Amino acid sequence: MFSPIYMPEPLLEFGAGGVHIDPRAGLLDHGPLQPMVGDVIRIGIVGTGETIAGFSKFLARAREGIPGKNSPRVNLFPPFPGPESLS
C-alpha cells in the first residue's frame, strides 16, 4: 500500500536576505543572491553547436531584459528586467 506524503516547496534565497517560493517573484522583489567577493560562477553548456548557439542568444537577450507576455494570467508571464535593473 502506498501512503502519499506532502512535502512543501522549499523557500529560495535571494538578495538582501530575501526568500520566496517563486524564482521569478523572488528576483523581482529581492534581486539576485550575490556571490561573495572573489567567488566565480561558472556555467557549463553541453549540447550541439545549434543548441549552444541558441543558449548564447538567450543569455544575450536576458541581459537586455525580457518583456512579459500580454496575458490575463500575469503571474505566469512576468517581465524579466535584466541584471542591470536587479542590482
BALO-8846 format. One record per residue: x, y, z of N, C-alpha, C in turn; residue number from 1; residue in one letter. Coordinates in Angstrom, 2 decimals. Layout:
# BALO-8846
<rec><n_east>X</n_east><n_north>Y</n_north><n_up>Z</n_up><ca_east>X</ca_east><ca_north>Y</ca_north><ca_up>Z</ca_up><c_east>X</c_east><c_north>Y</c_north><c_up>Z</c_up><seq>NUM</seq><type>A</type></rec>
...
# end
This chain:
# BALO-8846
<rec><n_east>0.83</n_east><n_north>-1.18</n_north><n_up>0.00</n_up><ca_east>0.00</ca_east><ca_north>0.00</ca_north><ca_up>0.00</ca_up><c_east>0.88</c_east><c_north>1.24</c_north><c_up>0.00</c_up><seq>1</seq><type>M</type></rec>
<rec><n_east>0.56</n_east><n_north>2.17</n_north><n_up>-0.86</n_up><ca_east>1.33</ca_east><ca_north>3.42</ca_north><ca_up>-0.97</ca_up><c_east>0.64</c_east><c_north>4.51</c_north><c_up>-0.15</c_up><seq>2</seq><type>F</type></rec>
<rec><n_east>1.39</n_east><n_north>5.15</n_north><n_up>0.73</n_up><ca_east>0.86</ca_east><ca_north>6.26</ca_north><ca_up>1.54</ca_up><c_east>1.52</c_east><c_north>7.55</c_north><c_up>1.08</c_up><seq>3</seq><type>S</type></rec>
<rec><n_east>0.76</n_east><n_north>8.42</n_north><n_up>0.44</n_up><ca_east>1.36</ca_east><ca_north>9.67</ca_north><ca_up>-0.03</ca_up><c_east>1.70</c_east><c_north>10.60</c_north><c_up>1.15</c_up><seq>4</seq><type>P</type></rec>
<rec><n_east>2.73</n_east><n_north>11.40</n_north><n_up>0.94</n_up><ca_east>3.08</ca_east><ca_north>12.42</ca_north><ca_up>1.92</ca_up><c_east>3.18</c_east><c_north>13.76</c_north><c_up>1.20</c_up><seq>5</seq><type>I</type></rec>
<rec><n_east>2.91</n_east><n_north>14.82</n_north><n_up>1.91</n_up><ca_east>3.00</ca_east><ca_north>16.17</ca_north><ca_up>1.35</ca_up><c_east>4.33</c_east><c_north>16.77</c_north><c_up>1.75</c_up><seq>6</seq><type>Y</type></rec>
<rec><n_east>5.07</n_east><n_north>17.24</n_north><n_up>0.74</n_up><ca_east>6.34</ca_east><ca_north>17.93</ca_north><ca_up>1.01</ca_up><c_east>6.22</c_east><c_north>19.33</c_north><c_up>0.43</c_up><seq>7</seq><type>M</type></rec>
<rec><n_east>6.21</n_east><n_north>20.35</n_north><n_up>1.29</n_up><ca_east>6.08</ca_east><ca_north>21.71</ca_north><ca_up>0.78</ca_up><c_east>7.31</c_east><c_north>22.12</c_north><c_up>-0.02</c_up><seq>8</seq><type>P</type></rec>
<rec><n_east>7.10</n_east><n_north>23.03</n_north><n_up>-0.97</n_up><ca_east>8.23</ca_east><ca_north>23.53</ca_north><ca_up>-1.76</ca_up><c_east>9.15</c_east><c_north>24.33</c_north><c_up>-0.85</c_up><seq>9</seq><type>E</type></rec>
<rec><n_east>10.46</n_east><n_north>24.23</n_north><n_up>-1.06</n_up><ca_east>11.39</ca_east><ca_north>24.99</ca_north><ca_up>-0.22</ca_up><c_east>11.40</c_east><c_north>26.47</c_north><c_up>-0.61</c_up><seq>10</seq><type>P</type></rec>
<rec><n_east>11.75</n_east><n_north>27.31</n_north><n_up>0.33</n_up><ca_east>11.94</ca_east><ca_north>28.73</ca_north><ca_up>0.03</ca_up><c_east>13.30</c_east><c_north>28.90</c_north><c_up>-0.63</c_up><seq>11</seq><type>L</type></rec>
<rec><n_east>13.38</n_east><n_north>29.73</n_north><n_up>-1.64</n_up><ca_east>14.62</ca_east><ca_north>30.03</ca_north><ca_up>-2.34</ca_up><c_east>15.21</c_east><c_north>31.31</c_north><c_up>-1.78</c_up><seq>12</seq><type>L</type></rec>
<rec><n_east>16.53</n_east><n_north>31.41</n_north><n_up>-1.75</n_up><ca_east>17.21</ca_east><ca_north>32.59</ca_north><ca_up>-1.21</ca_up><c_east>17.52</c_east><c_north>33.58</c_north><c_up>-2.33</c_up><seq>13</seq><type>E</type></rec>
<rec><n_east>17.35</n_east><n_north>34.86</n_north><n_up>-2.00</n_up><ca_east>17.62</ca_east><ca_north>35.95</ca_north><ca_up>-2.95</ca_up><c_east>18.43</c_east><c_north>37.03</c_north><c_up>-2.25</c_up><seq>14</seq><type>F</type></rec>
<rec><n_east>18.66</n_east><n_north>38.11</n_north><n_up>-2.96</n_up><ca_east>19.47</ca_east><ca_north>39.20</ca_north><ca_up>-2.42</ca_up><c_east>18.85</c_east><c_north>39.83</c_north><c_up>-1.18</c_up><seq>15</seq><type>G</type></rec>
<rec><n_east>19.70</n_east><n_north>40.50</n_north><n_up>-0.40</n_up><ca_east>19.30</ca_east><ca_north>41.23</ca_north><ca_up>0.81</ca_up><c_east>18.59</c_east><c_north>40.32</c_north><c_up>1.81</c_up><seq>16</seq><type>A</type></rec>
<rec><n_east>18.90</n_east><n_north>39.04</n_north><n_up>1.82</n_up><ca_east>18.31</ca_east><ca_north>38.11</ca_north><ca_up>2.77</ca_up><c_east>16.88</c_east><c_north>37.72</c_north><c_up>2.46</c_up><seq>17</seq><type>G</type></rec>
<rec><n_east>16.38</n_east><n_north>38.07</n_north><n_up>1.28</n_up><ca_east>15.01</ca_east><ca_north>37.76</ca_north><ca_up>0.93</ca_up><c_east>14.82</c_east><c_north>36.30</c_north><c_up>0.57</c_up><seq>18</seq><type>G</type></rec>
<rec><n_east>13.65</n_east><n_north>35.79</n_north><n_up>0.86</n_up><ca_east>13.29</ca_east><ca_north>34.43</ca_north><ca_up>0.48</ca_up><c_east>11.93</c_east><c_north>34.46</c_north><c_up>-0.21</c_up><seq>19</seq><type>V</type></rec>
<rec><n_east>11.71</n_east><n_north>33.51</n_north><n_up>-1.10</n_up><ca_east>10.43</ca_east><ca_north>33.42</ca_north><ca_up>-1.81</ca_up><c_east>10.31</c_east><c_north>32.03</c_north><c_up>-2.38</c_up><seq>20</seq><type>H</type></rec>
<rec><n_east>9.09</n_east><n_north>31.57</n_north><n_up>-2.58</n_up><ca_east>8.86</ca_east><ca_north>30.25</ca_north><ca_up>-3.15</ca_up><c_east>8.98</c_east><c_north>30.27</c_north><c_up>-4.68</c_up><seq>21</seq><type>I</type></rec>
<rec><n_east>8.71</n_east><n_north>31.44</n_north><n_up>-5.30</n_up><ca_east>8.70</ca_east><ca_north>31.59</ca_north><ca_up>-6.75</ca_up><c_east>9.99</c_east><c_north>32.28</c_north><c_up>-7.21</c_up><seq>22</seq><type>D</type></rec>
<rec><n_east>10.78</n_east><n_north>31.64</n_north><n_up>-8.09</n_up><ca_east>12.04</ca_east><ca_north>32.26</ca_north><ca_up>-8.50</ca_up><c_east>11.85</c_east><c_north>33.59</c_north><c_up>-9.22</c_up><seq>23</seq><type>P</type></rec>
<rec><n_east>10.82</n_east><n_north>33.71</n_north><n_up>-10.04</n_up><ca_east>10.61</ca_east><ca_north>34.98</ca_north><ca_up>-10.77</ca_up><c_east>10.24</c_east><c_north>36.10</c_north><c_up>-9.81</c_up><seq>24</seq><type>R</type></rec>
<rec><n_east>9.29</n_east><n_north>35.84</n_north><n_up>-8.93</n_up><ca_east>8.86</ca_east><ca_north>36.87</ca_north><ca_up>-7.98</ca_up><c_east>9.99</c_east><c_north>37.20</c_north><c_up>-7.01</c_up><seq>25</seq><type>A</type></rec>
<rec><n_east>10.75</n_east><n_north>36.20</n_north><n_up>-6.60</n_up><ca_east>11.87</ca_east><ca_north>36.45</ca_north><ca_up>-5.69</ca_up><c_east>12.91</c_east><c_north>37.36</c_north><c_up>-6.30</c_up><seq>26</seq><type>G</type></rec>
<rec><n_east>13.23</n_east><n_north>37.15</n_north><n_up>-7.58</n_up><ca_east>14.20</ca_east><ca_north>38.03</ca_north><ca_up>-8.26</ca_up><c_east>13.68</c_east><c_north>39.46</c_north><c_up>-8.34</c_up><seq>27</seq><type>L</type></rec>
<rec><n_east>12.40</n_east><n_north>39.62</n_north><n_up>-8.68</n_up><ca_east>11.84</ca_east><ca_north>40.96</ca_north><ca_up>-8.81</ca_up><c_east>11.73</c_east><c_north>41.66</c_north><c_up>-7.45</c_up><seq>28</seq><type>L</type></rec>
<rec><n_east>11.38</n_east><n_north>40.91</n_north><n_up>-6.41</n_up><ca_east>11.20</ca_east><ca_north>41.51</ca_north><ca_up>-5.08</ca_up><c_east>12.52</c_east><c_north>41.80</c_north><c_up>-4.37</c_up><seq>29</seq><type>D</type></rec>
<rec><n_east>13.49</n_east><n_north>40.89</n_north><n_up>-4.50</n_up><ca_east>14.70</ca_east><ca_north>40.97</ca_north><ca_up>-3.69</ca_up><c_east>16.00</c_east><c_north>41.08</c_north><c_up>-4.49</c_up><seq>30</seq><type>H</type></rec>
<rec><n_east>15.96</n_east><n_north>40.84</n_north><n_up>-5.79</n_up><ca_east>17.18</ca_east><ca_north>40.83</ca_north><ca_up>-6.58</ca_up><c_east>17.93</c_east><c_north>39.52</c_north><c_up>-6.41</c_up><seq>31</seq><type>G</type></rec>
<rec><n_east>18.98</n_east><n_north>39.33</n_north><n_up>-7.18</n_up><ca_east>19.72</ca_east><ca_north>38.06</ca_north><ca_up>-7.12</ca_up><c_east>20.57</c_east><c_north>37.97</c_north><c_up>-5.86</c_up><seq>32</seq><type>P</type></rec>
<rec><n_east>20.81</n_east><n_north>36.76</n_north><n_up>-5.42</n_up><ca_east>21.73</ca_east><ca_north>36.49</ca_north><ca_up>-4.33</ca_up><c_east>23.14</c_east><c_north>36.70</c_north><c_up>-4.89</c_up><seq>33</seq><type>L</type></rec>
<rec><n_east>23.88</n_east><n_north>37.58</n_north><n_up>-4.30</n_up><ca_east>25.21</ca_east><ca_north>37.91</ca_north><ca_up>-4.82</ca_up><c_east>26.26</c_east><c_north>36.97</c_north><c_up>-4.26</c_up><seq>34</seq><type>Q</type></rec>
<rec><n_east>27.19</n_east><n_north>36.53</n_north><n_up>-5.10</n_up><ca_east>28.28</ca_east><ca_north>35.69</ca_north><ca_up>-4.59</ca_up><c_east>29.21</c_east><c_north>36.53</c_north><c_up>-3.71</c_up><seq>35</seq><type>P</type></rec>
<rec><n_east>29.98</n_east><n_north>35.85</n_north><n_up>-2.89</n_up><ca_east>30.97</ca_east><ca_north>36.54</ca_north><ca_up>-2.05</ca_up><c_east>32.03</c_east><c_north>37.15</c_north><c_up>-2.97</c_up><seq>36</seq><type>M</type></rec>
<rec><n_east>32.64</n_east><n_north>38.23</n_north><n_up>-2.50</n_up><ca_east>33.69</ca_east><ca_north>38.89</ca_north><ca_up>-3.29</ca_up><c_east>34.79</c_east><c_north>37.87</c_north><c_up>-3.60</c_up><seq>37</seq><type>V</type></rec>
<rec><n_east>35.15</n_east><n_north>37.79</n_north><n_up>-4.87</n_up><ca_east>36.17</ca_east><ca_north>36.86</ca_north><ca_up>-5.31</ca_up><c_east>35.62</c_east><c_north>35.54</c_north><c_up>-5.81</c_up><seq>38</seq><type>G</type></rec>
<rec><n_east>34.35</n_east><n_north>35.23</n_north><n_up>-5.48</n_up><ca_east>33.75</ca_east><ca_north>34.00</ca_north><ca_up>-5.99</ca_up><c_east>33.49</c_east><c_north>34.13</c_north><c_up>-7.49</c_up><seq>39</seq><type>D</type></rec>
<rec><n_east>33.55</n_east><n_north>33.02</n_north><n_up>-8.18</n_up><ca_east>33.29</ca_east><ca_north>32.99</ca_north><ca_up>-9.61</ca_up><c_east>32.17</c_east><c_north>31.99</c_north><c_up>-9.86</c_up><seq>40</seq><type>V</type></rec>
<rec><n_east>31.23</n_east><n_north>32.38</n_north><n_up>-10.68</n_up><ca_east>30.16</ca_east><ca_north>31.46</ca_north><ca_up>-11.07</ca_up><c_east>30.48</c_east><c_north>30.98</c_north><c_up>-12.48</c_up><seq>41</seq><type>I</type></rec>
<rec><n_east>30.66</n_east><n_north>29.69</n_north><n_up>-12.62</n_up><ca_east>30.99</ca_east><ca_north>29.11</ca_north><ca_up>-13.92</ca_up><c_east>29.75</c_east><c_north>28.40</c_north><c_up>-14.46</c_up><seq>42</seq><type>R</type></rec>
<rec><n_east>29.55</n_east><n_north>28.51</n_north><n_up>-15.75</n_up><ca_east>28.43</ca_east><ca_north>27.85</ca_north><ca_up>-16.40</ca_up><c_east>28.99</c_east><c_north>26.94</c_north><c_up>-17.47</c_up><seq>43</seq><type>I</type></rec>
<rec><n_east>28.57</n_east><n_north>25.69</n_north><n_up>-17.46</n_up><ca_east>28.96</ca_east><ca_north>24.74</ca_north><ca_up>-18.49</ca_up><c_east>27.75</c_east><c_north>24.41</c_north><c_up>-19.34</c_up><seq>44</seq><type>G</type></rec>
<rec><n_east>27.94</n_east><n_north>24.33</n_north><n_up>-20.63</n_up><ca_east>26.85</ca_east><ca_north>24.04</ca_north><ca_up>-21.55</ca_up><c_east>27.22</c_east><c_north>22.78</c_north><c_up>-22.32</c_up><seq>45</seq><type>I</type></rec>
<rec><n_east>26.30</n_east><n_north>21.83</n_north><n_up>-22.34</n_up><ca_east>26.50</ca_east><ca_north>20.60</ca_north><ca_up>-23.11</ca_up><c_east>25.40</c_east><c_north>20.54</c_north><c_up>-24.16</c_up><seq>46</seq><type>V</type></rec>
<rec><n_east>25.77</n_east><n_north>20.37</n_north><n_up>-25.39</n_up><ca_east>24.77</ca_east><ca_north>20.28</ca_north><ca_up>-26.44</ca_up><c_east>25.41</c_east><c_north>20.30</c_north><c_up>-27.80</c_up><seq>47</seq><type>G</type></rec>
<rec><n_east>24.57</n_east><n_north>20.40</n_north><n_up>-28.80</n_up><ca_east>25.06</ca_east><ca_north>20.52</ca_north><ca_up>-30.17</ca_up><c_east>25.47</c_east><c_north>21.96</c_north><c_up>-30.42</c_up><seq>48</seq><type>T</type></rec>
<rec><n_east>26.14</n_east><n_north>22.20</n_north><n_up>-31.50</n_up><ca_east>26.50</ca_east><ca_north>23.57</ca_north><ca_up>-31.86</ca_up><c_east>25.28</c_east><c_north>24.46</c_north><c_up>-31.95</c_up><seq>49</seq><type>G</type></rec>
<rec><n_east>24.20</n_east><n_north>23.91</n_north><n_up>-32.47</n_up><ca_east>22.96</ca_east><ca_north>24.68</ca_north><ca_up>-32.63</ca_up><c_east>22.34</c_east><c_north>25.04</c_north><c_up>-31.26</c_up><seq>50</seq><type>E</type></rec>
<rec><n_east>22.28</n_east><n_north>24.08</n_north><n_up>-30.34</n_up><ca_east>21.68</ca_east><ca_north>24.37</ca_north><ca_up>-29.04</ca_up><c_east>22.56</c_east><c_north>25.29</c_north><c_up>-28.20</c_up><seq>51</seq><type>T</type></rec>
<rec><n_east>23.87</n_east><n_north>25.16</n_north><n_up>-28.32</n_up><ca_east>24.77</ca_east><ca_north>26.05</ca_north><ca_up>-27.59</ca_up><c_east>24.65</c_east><c_north>27.47</c_north><c_up>-28.12</c_up><seq>52</seq><type>I</type></rec>
<rec><n_east>24.56</n_east><n_north>27.62</n_north><n_up>-29.44</n_up><ca_east>24.36</ca_east><ca_north>28.95</ca_north><ca_up>-30.02</ca_up><c_east>23.02</c_east><c_north>29.54</c_north><c_up>-29.58</c_up><seq>53</seq><type>A</type></rec>
<rec><n_east>21.98</n_east><n_north>28.71</n_north><n_up>-29.51</n_up><ca_east>20.68</ca_east><ca_north>29.18</ca_north><ca_up>-29.06</ca_up><c_east>20.71</c_east><c_north>29.64</c_north><c_up>-27.62</c_up><seq>54</seq><type>G</type></rec>
<rec><n_east>21.44</n_east><n_north>28.91</n_north><n_up>-26.76</n_up><ca_east>21.56</ca_east><ca_north>29.32</ca_north><ca_up>-25.36</ca_up><c_east>22.34</c_east><c_north>30.63</c_north><c_up>-25.25</c_up><seq>55</seq><type>F</type></rec>
<rec><n_east>23.37</n_east><n_north>30.79</n_north><n_up>-26.04</n_up><ca_east>24.14</ca_east><ca_north>32.04</ca_north><ca_up>-26.04</ca_up><c_east>23.25</c_east><c_north>33.22</c_north><c_up>-26.43</c_up><seq>56</seq><type>S</type></rec>
<rec><n_east>22.38</n_east><n_north>33.02</n_north><n_up>-27.42</n_up><ca_east>21.44</ca_east><ca_north>34.08</ca_north><ca_up>-27.83</ca_up><c_east>20.47</c_east><c_north>34.40</c_north><c_up>-26.69</c_up><seq>57</seq><type>K</type></rec>
<rec><n_east>20.00</n_east><n_north>33.35</n_north><n_up>-25.99</n_up><ca_east>19.10</ca_east><ca_north>33.57</ca_north><ca_up>-24.87</ca_up><c_east>19.78</c_east><c_north>34.40</c_north><c_up>-23.78</c_up><seq>58</seq><type>F</type></rec>
<rec><n_east>21.04</n_east><n_north>34.08</n_north><n_up>-23.44</n_up><ca_east>21.76</ca_east><ca_north>34.85</ca_north><ca_up>-22.42</ca_up><c_east>21.88</c_east><c_north>36.32</c_north><c_up>-22.82</c_up><seq>59</seq><type>L</type></rec>
<rec><n_east>22.18</n_east><n_north>36.57</n_north><n_up>-24.08</n_up><ca_east>22.28</ca_east><ca_north>37.95</ca_north><ca_up>-24.55</ca_up><c_east>20.93</c_east><c_north>38.66</c_north><c_up>-24.42</c_up><seq>60</seq><type>A</type></rec>
<rec><n_east>19.86</n_east><n_north>37.96</n_north><n_up>-24.77</n_up><ca_east>18.51</ca_east><ca_north>38.53</ca_north><ca_up>-24.66</ca_up><c_east>18.15</c_east><c_north>38.80</c_north><c_up>-23.20</c_up><seq>61</seq><type>R</type></rec>
<rec><n_east>18.50</n_east><n_north>37.89</n_north><n_up>-22.31</n_up><ca_east>18.19</ca_east><ca_north>38.05</ca_north><ca_up>-20.90</ca_up><c_east>18.94</c_east><c_north>39.24</c_north><c_up>-20.30</c_up><seq>62</seq><type>A</type></rec>
<rec><n_east>20.15</n_east><n_north>39.52</n_north><n_up>-20.77</n_up><ca_east>20.90</ca_east><ca_north>40.68</ca_north><ca_up>-20.28</ca_up><c_east>20.17</c_east><c_north>41.99</c_north><c_up>-20.59</c_up><seq>63</seq><type>R</type></rec>
<rec><n_east>19.46</n_east><n_north>42.02</n_north><n_up>-21.71</n_up><ca_east>18.73</ca_east><ca_north>43.22</ca_north><ca_up>-22.12</ca_up><c_east>17.38</c_east><c_north>43.34</c_north><c_up>-21.42</c_up><seq>64</seq><type>E</type></rec>
<rec><n_east>16.88</n_east><n_north>42.24</n_north><n_up>-20.88</n_up><ca_east>15.55</ca_east><ca_north>42.23</ca_north><ca_up>-20.28</ca_up><c_east>14.57</c_east><c_north>41.57</c_north><c_up>-21.22</c_up><seq>65</seq><type>G</type></rec>
<rec><n_east>13.59</n_east><n_north>40.89</n_north><n_up>-20.66</n_up><ca_east>12.59</ca_east><ca_north>40.18</ca_north><ca_up>-21.45</ca_up><c_east>11.22</c_east><c_north>40.71</c_north><c_up>-21.03</c_up><seq>66</seq><type>I</type></rec>
<rec><n_east>10.45</n_east><n_north>41.26</n_north><n_up>-21.95</n_up><ca_east>9.14</ca_east><ca_north>41.79</ca_north><ca_up>-21.57</ca_up><c_east>8.17</c_east><c_north>40.65</c_north><c_up>-21.20</c_up><seq>67</seq><type>P</type></rec>
<rec><n_east>7.22</n_east><n_north>40.96</n_north><n_up>-20.35</n_up><ca_east>6.19</ca_east><ca_north>39.99</ca_north><ca_up>-20.00</ca_up><c_east>5.23</c_east><c_north>39.82</c_north><c_up>-21.17</c_up><seq>68</seq><type>G</type></rec>
<rec><n_east>4.51</n_east><n_north>38.72</n_north><n_up>-21.17</n_up><ca_east>3.53</ca_east><ca_north>38.48</ca_north><ca_up>-22.22</ca_up><c_east>2.20</c_east><c_north>39.12</c_north><c_up>-21.83</c_up><seq>69</seq><type>K</type></rec>
<rec><n_east>1.49</n_east><n_north>39.63</n_north><n_up>-22.81</n_up><ca_east>0.17</ca_east><ca_north>40.18</ca_north><ca_up>-22.58</ca_up><c_east>-0.79</c_east><c_north>39.01</c_north><c_up>-22.39</c_up><seq>70</seq><type>N</type></rec>
<rec><n_east>-1.16</n_east><n_north>38.76</n_north><n_up>-21.14</n_up><ca_east>-2.00</ca_east><ca_north>37.60</ca_north><ca_up>-20.82</ca_up><c_east>-2.84</c_east><c_north>37.92</c_north><c_up>-19.61</c_up><seq>71</seq><type>S</type></rec>
<rec><n_east>-4.04</n_east><n_north>37.37</n_north><n_up>-19.52</n_up><ca_east>-4.84</ca_east><ca_north>37.57</ca_north><ca_up>-18.31</ca_up><c_east>-4.19</c_east><c_north>36.90</c_north><c_up>-17.09</c_up><seq>72</seq><type>P</type></rec>
<rec><n_east>-3.27</n_east><n_north>35.99</n_north><n_up>-17.31</n_up><ca_east>-2.56</ca_east><ca_north>35.33</ca_north><ca_up>-16.20</ca_up><c_east>-1.19</c_east><c_north>35.98</c_north><c_up>-16.03</c_up><seq>73</seq><type>R</type></rec>
<rec><n_east>-1.20</n_east><n_north>37.17</n_north><n_up>-15.47</n_up><ca_east>0.03</ca_east><ca_north>37.97</ca_north><ca_up>-15.38</ca_up><c_east>1.11</c_east><c_north>37.29</c_north><c_up>-14.54</c_up><seq>74</seq><type>V</type></rec>
<rec><n_east>0.75</n_east><n_north>36.46</n_north><n_up>-13.58</n_up><ca_east>1.75</ca_east><ca_north>35.78</ca_north><ca_up>-12.77</ca_up><c_east>2.52</c_east><c_north>34.73</c_north><c_up>-13.54</c_up><seq>75</seq><type>N</type></rec>
<rec><n_east>1.97</n_east><n_north>34.25</n_north><n_up>-14.64</n_up><ca_east>2.65</ca_east><ca_north>33.22</ca_north><ca_up>-15.42</ca_up><c_east>3.69</c_east><c_north>33.81</c_north><c_up>-16.37</c_up><seq>76</seq><type>L</type></rec>
<rec><n_east>3.52</n_east><n_north>35.05</n_north><n_up>-16.77</n_up><ca_east>4.41</ca_east><ca_north>35.65</ca_north><ca_up>-17.78</ca_up><c_east>4.91</c_east><c_north>37.02</c_north><c_up>-17.34</c_up><seq>77</seq><type>F</type></rec>
<rec><n_east>5.56</n_east><n_north>37.12</n_north><n_up>-16.16</n_up><ca_east>6.04</ca_east><ca_north>38.44</ca_north><ca_up>-15.72</ca_up><c_east>7.26</c_east><c_north>38.87</c_north><c_up>-16.55</c_up><seq>78</seq><type>P</type></rec>
<rec><n_east>7.53</n_east><n_north>40.16</n_north><n_up>-16.59</n_up><ca_east>8.74</ca_east><ca_north>40.60</ca_north><ca_up>-17.28</ca_up><c_east>9.98</c_east><c_north>40.25</c_north><c_up>-16.48</c_up><seq>79</seq><type>P</type></rec>
<rec><n_east>11.11</n_east><n_north>40.09</n_north><n_up>-17.17</n_up><ca_east>12.40</ca_east><ca_north>39.94</ca_north><ca_up>-16.51</ca_up><c_east>13.21</c_east><c_north>41.16</c_north><c_up>-16.86</c_up><seq>80</seq><type>F</type></rec>
<rec><n_east>13.56</n_east><n_north>42.00</n_north><n_up>-15.88</n_up><ca_east>14.18</ca_east><ca_north>43.28</ca_north><ca_up>-16.19</ca_up><c_east>15.63</c_east><c_north>43.22</c_north><c_up>-16.64</c_up><seq>81</seq><type>P</type></rec>
<rec><n_east>16.30</n_east><n_north>42.10</n_north><n_up>-16.50</n_up><ca_east>17.71</ca_east><ca_north>42.01</ca_north><ca_up>-16.84</ca_up><c_east>18.55</c_east><c_north>42.33</c_north><c_up>-15.62</c_up><seq>82</seq><type>G</type></rec>
<rec><n_east>19.80</n_east><n_north>41.92</n_north><n_up>-15.62</n_up><ca_east>20.64</ca_east><ca_north>42.06</ca_north><ca_up>-14.43</ca_up><c_east>20.92</c_east><c_north>43.50</c_north><c_up>-14.02</c_up><seq>83</seq><type>P</type></rec>
<rec><n_east>20.97</n_east><n_north>44.42</n_north><n_up>-14.95</n_up><ca_east>21.27</ca_east><ca_north>45.80</ca_north><ca_up>-14.59</ca_up><c_east>20.18</c_east><c_north>46.40</c_north><c_up>-13.71</c_up><seq>84</seq><type>E</type></rec>
<rec><n_east>18.93</n_east><n_north>46.01</n_north><n_up>-13.94</n_up><ca_east>17.80</ca_east><ca_north>46.53</ca_north><ca_up>-13.17</ca_up><c_east>17.68</c_east><c_north>45.85</c_north><c_up>-11.82</c_up><seq>85</seq><type>S</type></rec>
<rec><n_east>18.29</n_east><n_north>44.69</n_north><n_up>-11.66</n_up><ca_east>18.16</ca_east><ca_north>43.93</ca_north><ca_up>-10.41</ca_up><c_east>19.18</c_east><c_north>44.30</c_north><c_up>-9.37</c_up><seq>86</seq><type>L</type></rec>
<rec><n_east>20.24</n_east><n_north>44.96</n_north><n_up>-9.75</n_up><ca_east>21.28</ca_east><ca_north>45.24</ca_north><ca_up>-8.77</ca_up><c_east>20.99</c_east><c_north>46.49</c_north><c_up>-7.97</c_up><seq>87</seq><type>S</type></rec>
# end
